[in-house]
Structure formats: structure tokens, C-alpha cells
Amino acid sequence: MGGSRDQINKPHKSRFSSKSSRHQHRTSVKEKSLFAKTECSNVKGARAARLQRSKMIRDQKRAALVKERRELGGSRNPPRVIVLFGLSASVDLDSIAEDLLSLLSKEAVAAASGTVASPEYRTRVTVLKAPHGDLRLCLEMAKVADLMAFVASTNSLYAESDYIDSFGDQCLSVFRSLGLPSTVVFIRDLPTEIKHRHEVKKSCISSLASEFPEDCKFYPADTKDELHKFLWLFKEQRLKVPHWRTQRPYLMSQKVDVLPDNGNPGKCTLLLTGYLRSHSLSVNQLVHVSGAGDFQLSKIEIVKDPFPLNLRKKQDLMDSDEVDHTEVVGSLVPDPLKQEPLLVENIPDPLAGEQTWPTEAEMAEADRDKRQRRKRILPRGTSDYQAAWIVNDTDEEVSDSDNEDVDGMVLDDGENEFPDQERNKYSDFDGDEASLKFGDSEEELDSDSVMEEDSMTREKIKDELKEIKEAHAADEEFPDEVDTPLDVPARKRFAKYRGLKSFRTSSWDPKESLPQMYGRIFAFDNLKKTQKHVLAKALEMEQQNGENFVPLGSYARLHIMEVPCGVASKLCELAQSVPITACGLLQHESKISLLHFSVKKHDTYEAPIKSKEELIFHVGFRQFIGRPVFSSEFINTDKNKMERFLHPGHFSIASIYAPISFPPLPVIVLKKADEGAKLAVAAVGSLKTIDPDRIILKRVILTGYPQRVSKRKASVRHMFYNPEDVRWFKPVELYTKCGLRGRIKEPVGTHGTMKCLFNGVLQQSDTACINLYKRAYPKWPSHFFPLTDI
């Protein structure tokens, strides 16, 4: 090989070739030596660089691991939260909680508080007991758990039941949707005989292994020695937490107090005391109190840690007679210039939609366009925007009746849609002018008149539930089919609907005829870019470790200002059974927008869930009340079809007005099944996006039946009941359930019968249909948070 390292093939020997020519392809000894030395030096340098880089990575990982292990048992980290959850009602959680606390601390006072500091195990632990049967309290405890300890009892087998009852199975599915932290399973009530004990333990593990993650470990927990083995491994265990809990700081309260606000009647200051977790908290940030809403901070006090891990400090505190566990170490006050304002709704400008006076050039251009425009006959009340959709009809068969169709519905043949025929504004009354029966007009979805539950009798509630179930069954059998009313003209009943030539390709302006509530919400130009900027800014401010931040793991007292007194009293009552959680909010997360969740109906919930029904959304640490619109999602179009009910078996999109939350976040949807009943899990899912421009179309299908059929021609009745409606809906395309396409030619008689022409031979048993669409919006709730007063 030569110095250029290009391949040189040896030529064939010829009769007249010389010896030198036959050895031209060979490399000289000098060139070989130079080439070998250079290559060897390059290899040695690259190998040294690789070894050095690998050593650096190993050293960094080792240092991070040593730092993490030191902090696991150190006083910088908050106490680990262990949530005990009984898989069945026969499990006794009190005994196992007492055993754990007695091992960690010998003092009864410390054990009674639920949080202990154990110098022996070099760790601090908070033990919580999830009450069996109360889903809401179990859900709140699972949100803050660092370790979920599921407790199974072998006594359930002798009672002819399984290890997991129905409530335990329901909670397990909810915890999986929420995101499980590190998990263990305690097996209780094992027999004393060694052989029988081993067999029962093995069968229990084989029965429960499929319900938990692969890294979940099983521990017998009948004696303190067995719990001692668990605690010795637990103090060195690296716990995993769901991703959504690592993005925002949060505080699990150990004490809740209320201070009256003399300057603001009806308001008070809520004091939440506990350990700060996940991230540092700025006093200028907004905080969300779970179930109560978003608030500003008036002050943050750093209090002396009541459970120090240092044994000498602990003994000094015990020896002193006058010990003040609420001794304030430091205090932070927000900066008025840097404090984030509590901005919830946008204040719309009433003059934002006003038109300015046109200039002379614009008026001259309009006159020029008007002279060039050909004169056309338009329906009465048609605006210029609507007139742009009307195209000249060149079909000979249709041109015969064009003169009769002055008041007809307009269908766009080029852009494949037609507009609303009445220029009335959107109001809270969602569009259907006639007060029709339940099954005819889907009034249960559009009416704004919600009857108060207190004034409804039990018979009325039963009748309403019966009607909802019947409508749910009818929607599954005949989706979107609506009967034309007899007493109201169809052109008035469906005045806000329009026809689309193609659902996929027809255009629909997302800014057209928006309701007034859209002026109160916020929208992002680019959600992903904004979210990336907000997270980067929050991380940068935390790394700077400014004067306004409370360090991670501090025992702090949050002064939450301007909390309604009724809400504060409810929080004090809840604090006796479940810890109150306050999480820090990122920028823009207090503002209202249109949130879209991908949800699926829970398997345990059998009652129908209709659109615009009031539901409770648990989104991470936050809780919202929303009245969602359900819709199916299509990939190849910008339009989505509204679903009247949330059907089981597939995911749907639930759209609500709620405060902004940056994804990814899990969502648990709760609903009251009956009056006075506890909350039940209705659906689970995750936050998909935030987009007010997402188009959701409600579809209605008008059906008619052939009366006389002559090959491709037929007279159809029972779709309309007067000839004016036939002329109005004439531009809309017909189709049949057997796949034919057609159009309306003309009305026949005075009872709404019409002549139709199809592109194939029509069967007598076929059904003619018309699709009409209008844009649907969710309902604005009366209050956004469950604990706020209506």
C-alpha cells in the first residue's frame, strides 16, 4: 500500500515486464516505518482520551451517589412519607403503624405525631394511614407518598375472599394512573408453623405479584424483627417518584392555623407548617392549596426543625424545660416589584372588535370591487362573509329551481361548508331556540338552566337519571340522530347549524363567532416554547439561590393571604384526617384557559357521563371543577366531533375552562354518583394540551324514509314537515345508510315530502340522512375549586 493509502492492484505479468515494474505496488520500508509510527501515536492518544473521559464519568457518578447517600439520612432532606394502604377491609393498619413508629422512636409523644427522627436508623419518617373506603383521602395521601406500603392480610383467604377487595382494586388502578412511587407489600397474619408459613407466603406473593411493579418487594410484617429488617433496607433505598412531582415545590402540612384579617372582612390568613419538598420555594411565587384555589404569600417563616436527626441537639431540647418548637429562625417577605400577580381572568376590551373609519383608498378599492363583482341573488340577511361562500350553480337539474330557493340554506361547494344563517351572538343559551323534549333536541346538553339539588325531590332525581340512561342507550344505538320537531320549523330549530361537504377538507375559521367567555381566557402563541422558557427560568432562579427562596427540606410556615374564612374552616376540618398540600405554581399557571385532557371512562363506573356535566378534575396536586365537552380526536383534520356521552372502551378528549397547568400531568376525574353518596372515580387520563383554537363540532343527523322509489329517484318524507324547510336545506348533500349520495330537487305537497335524486338505485328499506354541524364549547363553571363557596 502506498503513502496515499489508495488501493493499487498488481498488474498481470507480461512477457516484457521488468523486475522493477513487477514490484511497484510494494511499500518501501521507510514509508512503512513512518506510517506505523504516526498511526501508533494517534491510537495511543485517542485511547488515553477515552480512558480519561471514562474515569471522569465514573468519578462524577460515584460523587453523586455518595452525596445522595449522605443526604438520605441527613437533616437537609425532609422526612420520608410512608403511606400504609390496606388492600382489604380486614387489614389492621393501626397495629403495623404502631410497630413501625415504636421501632423508629421510643417516645410516645413523637410516635403519636406520625413523624419521627430515628438516630438508630439515621432517617426521618412520616407514617400515614389511608382510610379504607374513602377514595378522596386515599388519593390525597398517594399524591405525597414517597413509599406506598400496601398491606395484605392472609385472614382474607379464610373469610372466602381475595387478598384485594373491590375498593382496593379500584384504588390500585387510580394509583397507577396517578403514577406510583416506590412500592412494597407487607404480608400480615401469617401462620406460626414454619412450613405452612412458607407455603402461605409463597402463594400470597404469586397472587399479588401481577398487580404491582416488577421492582416491588414483599416483606412479612408480623413481628418487629421483620419490620426491623425492612427499615434497615429502607434507609438505604433510592426512592423513585413520579415525574410530575419533580417539577414544582410542594409542602405537606403538619399543622394548620388561621389568623383573622382585620382589614379585609370575610378573608383571613391561612398558616400551613411543614417540610418543603422537591424544590426551593420563592416567597414571590403563587401557591395552590389543594381544593381551595390559588393565592399569594404574605410571608414565609423558617421554623426550627422539631424533629432534628442529630441526637445531641435532640437531647439538649429534651433537657430544656421551656422548649419553643415554633421558634422562628428566619423570615422572608415578598418584593412588591417581583411578586407574581394573582391574575385569573383576562379583562376584555369592549372596543377591541370595533372597526375604524375606512380611508379614501380603502373606499375607492371597495367601489372598484363592487363594480367588478357580478350581481347575484343572495338569501335575505346574508353578509359579505357568507356571500363569499356562495358559488354559481351550473348544474342544469338544479338551475330549474334556483328562483324558488331565495331563502335556502347556503352550502359552500368550493370551501365545503356553509355559515350560520342568523347573525345572533353566542350567549349562554347554547343555540337551540325551541324548548323541545329530552329525546328530540338533546336539550340536556345545551340548556343553561340547572336545577338546584336541594329543591329536587327524590322522584325527580330518579326520573332524570332514568331519562339520562335512556338517552345514553339511544346515543349508542343511533349516534347523533335527532328527530325534526313538529311544532317548530327546522330552519329555526337548527338555525345555528351548517352543512359541510367534507368533514376532513372543509375549512372552519377557529376565530369565527366566538362566545363572550373567550374574551376572559388566555392563549399561547406556542405552548411548547413558552413551557420550555418558563421551566428554564424557574430552574435558573432556583440555582441562583437568591434571598427570596426557602431551601429544600426546610421546616417552614407559609402565610397564605386573602383566603375566604369559609374555605379556611373547611381546610381546618380536613387537616384532622388528611394532610393539606400546598404546591408552588409556575409562571402563567393561575390564568384561565381551555385545557384538553385525554381521558378514558373507568371500568368501575357504570353510570352515564354526559357532556357539560359538573365533574371534579384532580390534575397533579391541583383540583378543578369543570363542565367538559367530550370529543373524539381525528388525526388528518383540524376538526373534532363532539361526543354527547363519554363511552367506555376508548379515550376521548375532555375540554374544560380551568387554570393553566403545563403538561405532562395525570388527571383523575371524580363524580358524585347519587345524592349524598361519596365521590367515585369516573375517568382517568392525562393533560394533553392547552389550545382555545381547537374546533369541536356538534353533529346532528336528520333522517327521512323513502315513500316512493323509482330507480335513482325517490320521494322522501318525515325529514321535514313543511316545504319551506325543504327549500332551506336544499343545498345540503344527502346520503343514505347504504352508502349512496344524493341531493334534494324540490318539495312535494304541503307536508314536507321532497323529491330526491341519488347516484345509484335506492332500496325501499334504506334511510336518507343529512349532516348538520355547529361548534360546541364547554360550560363556564359557577366556581373553579371544590372548597370555594358558590
Secondary structure in CASP SS format (residue, H / E / C, confidence):
PFRMAT SS
TARGET T0000
AUTHOR 0000-0000-0000
METHOD secondary structure of the structure
MODEL  1
M C 1.00
G C 1.00
G C 1.00
S C 1.00
R C 1.00
D C 1.00
Q C 1.00
I C 1.00
N C 1.00
K C 1.00
P C 1.00
H C 1.00
K C 1.00
S C 1.00
R C 1.00
F C 1.00
S C 1.00
S C 1.00
K H 1.00
S H 1.00
S H 1.00
R H 1.00
H C 1.00
Q C 1.00
H C 1.00
R C 1.00
T C 1.00
S C 1.00
V H 1.00
K H 1.00
E H 1.00
K H 1.00
S H 1.00
L H 1.00
F H 1.00
A H 1.00
K H 1.00
T H 1.00
E H 1.00
C H 1.00
S H 1.00
N H 1.00
V H 1.00
K H 1.00
G H 1.00
A H 1.00
R H 1.00
A H 1.00
A H 1.00
R H 1.00
L H 1.00
Q H 1.00
R H 1.00
S H 1.00
K H 1.00
M H 1.00
I H 1.00
R H 1.00
D H 1.00
Q H 1.00
K H 1.00
R H 1.00
A H 1.00
A H 1.00
L H 1.00
V H 1.00
K H 1.00
E H 1.00
R H 1.00
R H 1.00
E H 1.00
L H 1.00
G C 1.00
G C 1.00
S C 1.00
R C 1.00
N C 1.00
P C 1.00
P C 1.00
R E 1.00
V E 1.00
I E 1.00
V E 1.00
L E 1.00
F E 1.00
G E 1.00
L C 1.00
S C 1.00
A C 1.00
S C 1.00
V C 1.00
D C 1.00
L H 1.00
D H 1.00
S H 1.00
I H 1.00
A H 1.00
E H 1.00
D H 1.00
L H 1.00
L H 1.00
S H 1.00
L H 1.00
L H 1.00
S C 1.00
K C 1.00
E C 1.00
A H 1.00
V H 1.00
A H 1.00
A H 1.00
A H 1.00
S H 1.00
G C 1.00
T E 1.00
V E 1.00
A E 1.00
S E 1.00
P C 1.00
E C 1.00
Y C 1.00
R C 1.00
T E 1.00
R E 1.00
V E 1.00
T E 1.00
V E 1.00
L E 1.00
K E 1.00
A C 1.00
P C 1.00
H C 1.00
G C 1.00
D C 1.00
L H 1.00
R H 1.00
L H 1.00
C H 1.00
L H 1.00
E H 1.00
M H 1.00
A H 1.00
K H 1.00
V H 1.00
A C 1.00
D C 1.00
L E 1.00
M E 1.00
A E 1.00
F E 1.00
V E 1.00
A E 1.00
S E 1.00
T C 1.00
N H 1.00
S H 1.00
L H 1.00
Y H 1.00
A C 1.00
E C 1.00
S C 1.00
D C 1.00
Y C 1.00
I C 1.00
D C 1.00
S H 1.00
F H 1.00
G H 1.00
D H 1.00
Q H 1.00
C H 1.00
L H 1.00
S H 1.00
V H 1.00
F H 1.00
R H 1.00
S H 1.00
L H 1.00
G C 1.00
L C 1.00
P C 1.00
S E 1.00
T E 1.00
V E 1.00
V E 1.00
F E 1.00
I E 1.00
R E 1.00
D C 1.00
L C 1.00
P C 1.00
T C 1.00
E C 1.00
I H 1.00
K H 1.00
H H 1.00
R H 1.00
H H 1.00
E H 1.00
V H 1.00
K H 1.00
K H 1.00
S H 1.00
C H 1.00
I H 1.00
S H 1.00
S H 1.00
L H 1.00
A H 1.00
S H 1.00
E H 1.00
F C 1.00
P C 1.00
E C 1.00
D C 1.00
C C 1.00
K E 1.00
F E 1.00
Y E 1.00
P E 1.00
A C 1.00
D C 1.00
T C 1.00
K H 1.00
D H 1.00
E H 1.00
L H 1.00
H H 1.00
K H 1.00
F H 1.00
L H 1.00
W H 1.00
L H 1.00
F H 1.00
K C 1.00
E C 1.00
Q C 1.00
R C 1.00
L C 1.00
K C 1.00
V C 1.00
P C 1.00
H H 1.00
W H 1.00
R H 1.00
T H 1.00
Q C 1.00
R C 1.00
P C 1.00
Y E 1.00
L E 1.00
M E 1.00
S E 1.00
Q E 1.00
K E 1.00
V E 1.00
D E 1.00
V E 1.00
L E 1.00
P E 1.00
D C 1.00
N C 1.00
G C 1.00
N C 1.00
P C 1.00
G C 1.00
K E 1.00
C E 1.00
T E 1.00
L E 1.00
L E 1.00
L E 1.00
T E 1.00
G E 1.00
Y E 1.00
L E 1.00
R E 1.00
S C 1.00
H C 1.00
S C 1.00
L E 1.00
S E 1.00
V C 1.00
N C 1.00
Q C 1.00
L C 1.00
V E 1.00
H E 1.00
V E 1.00
S C 1.00
G C 1.00
A C 1.00
G E 1.00
D E 1.00
F E 1.00
Q C 1.00
L E 1.00
S E 1.00
K E 1.00
I E 1.00
E E 1.00
I E 1.00
V E 1.00
K C 1.00
D C 1.00
P C 1.00
F C 1.00
P C 1.00
L C 1.00
N C 1.00
L H 1.00
R H 1.00
K H 1.00
K H 1.00
Q H 1.00
D H 1.00
L H 1.00
M H 1.00
D H 1.00
S C 1.00
D C 1.00
E C 1.00
V C 1.00
D C 1.00
H C 1.00
T C 1.00
E C 1.00
V E 1.00
V E 1.00
G E 1.00
S E 1.00
L E 1.00
V C 1.00
P C 1.00
D C 1.00
P C 1.00
L C 1.00
K C 1.00
Q C 1.00
E C 1.00
P C 1.00
L C 1.00
L C 1.00
V C 1.00
E C 1.00
N C 1.00
I C 1.00
P C 1.00
D C 1.00
P C 1.00
L C 1.00
A C 1.00
G C 1.00
E C 1.00
Q C 1.00
T C 1.00
W C 1.00
P C 1.00
T C 1.00
E H 1.00
A H 1.00
E H 1.00
M H 1.00
A H 1.00
E H 1.00
A H 1.00
D H 1.00
R H 1.00
D H 1.00
K H 1.00
R H 1.00
Q H 1.00
R C 1.00
R C 1.00
K C 1.00
R C 1.00
I C 1.00
L C 1.00
P C 1.00
R C 1.00
G C 1.00
T C 1.00
S C 1.00
D H 1.00
Y H 1.00
Q H 1.00
A H 1.00
A C 1.00
W C 1.00
I C 1.00
V C 1.00
N C 1.00
D C 1.00
T C 1.00
D C 1.00
E H 1.00
E H 1.00
V H 1.00
S H 1.00
D C 1.00
S C 1.00
D C 1.00
N C 1.00
E C 1.00
D C 1.00
V C 1.00
D C 1.00
G C 1.00
M C 1.00
V C 1.00
L C 1.00
D C 1.00
D C 1.00
G C 1.00
E C 1.00
N C 1.00
E C 1.00
F C 1.00
P C 1.00
D C 1.00
Q C 1.00
E C 1.00
R C 1.00
N C 1.00
K C 1.00
Y C 1.00
S C 1.00
D C 1.00
F C 1.00
D C 1.00
G C 1.00
D C 1.00
E C 1.00
A C 1.00
S C 1.00
L C 1.00
K C 1.00
F H 1.00
G H 1.00
D H 1.00
S H 1.00
E C 1.00
E H 1.00
E H 1.00
L H 1.00
D H 1.00
S C 1.00
D C 1.00
S C 1.00
V C 1.00
M C 1.00
E C 1.00
E C 1.00
D C 1.00
S C 1.00
M C 1.00
T C 1.00
R H 1.00
E H 1.00
K H 1.00
I H 1.00
K H 1.00
D H 1.00
E H 1.00
L H 1.00
K H 1.00
E H 1.00
I H 1.00
K H 1.00
E H 1.00
A H 1.00
H H 1.00
A H 1.00
A H 1.00
D H 1.00
E H 1.00
E H 1.00
F C 1.00
P C 1.00
D C 1.00
E E 1.00
V C 1.00
D C 1.00
T C 1.00
P C 1.00
L C 1.00
D C 1.00
V C 1.00
P C 1.00
A H 1.00
R H 1.00
K H 1.00
R H 1.00
F C 1.00
A C 1.00
K C 1.00
Y C 1.00
R E 1.00
G C 1.00
L C 1.00
K C 1.00
S C 1.00
F C 1.00
R C 1.00
T C 1.00
S C 1.00
S C 1.00
W C 1.00
D C 1.00
P C 1.00
K C 1.00
E C 1.00
S C 1.00
L C 1.00
P C 1.00
Q H 1.00
M H 1.00
Y H 1.00
G H 1.00
R H 1.00
I C 1.00
F C 1.00
A C 1.00
F C 1.00
D C 1.00
N C 1.00
L H 1.00
K H 1.00
K H 1.00
T H 1.00
Q H 1.00
K H 1.00
H H 1.00
V H 1.00
L H 1.00
A H 1.00
K H 1.00
A H 1.00
L H 1.00
E H 1.00
M H 1.00
E H 1.00
Q H 1.00
Q H 1.00
N C 1.00
G C 1.00
E C 1.00
N C 1.00
F E 1.00
V E 1.00
P C 1.00
L C 1.00
G C 1.00
S C 1.00
Y E 1.00
A E 1.00
R E 1.00
L E 1.00
H E 1.00
I E 1.00
M E 1.00
E E 1.00
V E 1.00
P E 1.00
C H 1.00
G H 1.00
V H 1.00
A H 1.00
S H 1.00
K H 1.00
L H 1.00
C H 1.00
E H 1.00
L H 1.00
A C 1.00
Q C 1.00
S C 1.00
V C 1.00
P C 1.00
I C 1.00
T E 1.00
A E 1.00
C E 1.00
G E 1.00
L C 1.00
L C 1.00
Q C 1.00
H C 1.00
E C 1.00
S C 1.00
K C 1.00
I E 1.00
S E 1.00
L E 1.00
L E 1.00
H E 1.00
F E 1.00
S E 1.00
V E 1.00
K E 1.00
K E 1.00
H C 1.00
D C 1.00
T C 1.00
Y C 1.00
E C 1.00
A C 1.00
P C 1.00
I C 1.00
K E 1.00
S C 1.00
K C 1.00
E C 1.00
E C 1.00
L E 1.00
I E 1.00
F E 1.00
H E 1.00
V E 1.00
G C 1.00
F C 1.00
R E 1.00
Q E 1.00
F E 1.00
I E 1.00
G E 1.00
R E 1.00
P C 1.00
V E 1.00
F E 1.00
S E 1.00
S C 1.00
E C 1.00
F C 1.00
I C 1.00
N C 1.00
T C 1.00
D C 1.00
K E 1.00
N E 1.00
K E 1.00
M E 1.00
E E 1.00
R C 1.00
F E 1.00
L C 1.00
H C 1.00
P C 1.00
G C 1.00
H C 1.00
F E 1.00
S E 1.00
I E 1.00
A E 1.00
S E 1.00
I E 1.00
Y E 1.00
A E 1.00
P E 1.00
I C 1.00
S C 1.00
F C 1.00
P C 1.00
P C 1.00
L C 1.00
P E 1.00
V E 1.00
I E 1.00
V E 1.00
L E 1.00
K E 1.00
K E 1.00
A C 1.00
D C 1.00
E C 1.00
G C 1.00
A C 1.00
K C 1.00
L E 1.00
A E 1.00
V E 1.00
A E 1.00
A E 1.00
V E 1.00
G E 1.00
S E 1.00
L E 1.00
K E 1.00
T E 1.00
I E 1.00
D C 1.00
P C 1.00
D C 1.00
R C 1.00
I E 1.00
I E 1.00
L E 1.00
K E 1.00
R E 1.00
V E 1.00
I E 1.00
L E 1.00
T E 1.00
G E 1.00
Y E 1.00
P E 1.00
Q E 1.00
R E 1.00
V E 1.00
S E 1.00
K C 1.00
R C 1.00
K E 1.00
A E 1.00
S E 1.00
V E 1.00
R E 1.00
H C 1.00
M C 1.00
F C 1.00
Y C 1.00
N C 1.00
P H 1.00
E H 1.00
D H 1.00
V H 1.00
R H 1.00
W H 1.00
F C 1.00
K C 1.00
P C 1.00
V C 1.00
E C 1.00
L E 1.00
Y E 1.00
T E 1.00
K C 1.00
C C 1.00
G C 1.00
L C 1.00
R E 1.00
G E 1.00
R E 1.00
I E 1.00
K E 1.00
E E 1.00
P E 1.00
V E 1.00
G C 1.00
T C 1.00
H C 1.00
G C 1.00
T E 1.00
M E 1.00
K E 1.00
C E 1.00
L E 1.00
F E 1.00
N C 1.00
G C 1.00
V C 1.00
L C 1.00
Q C 1.00
Q C 1.00
S C 1.00
D C 1.00
T C 1.00
A E 1.00
C E 1.00
I E 1.00
N E 1.00
L E 1.00
Y E 1.00
K E 1.00
R E 1.00
A C 1.00
Y C 1.00
P C 1.00
K E 1.00
W C 1.00
P C 1.00
S C 1.00
H C 1.00
F C 1.00
F C 1.00
P C 1.00
L C 1.00
T C 1.00
D C 1.00
I C 1.00
END
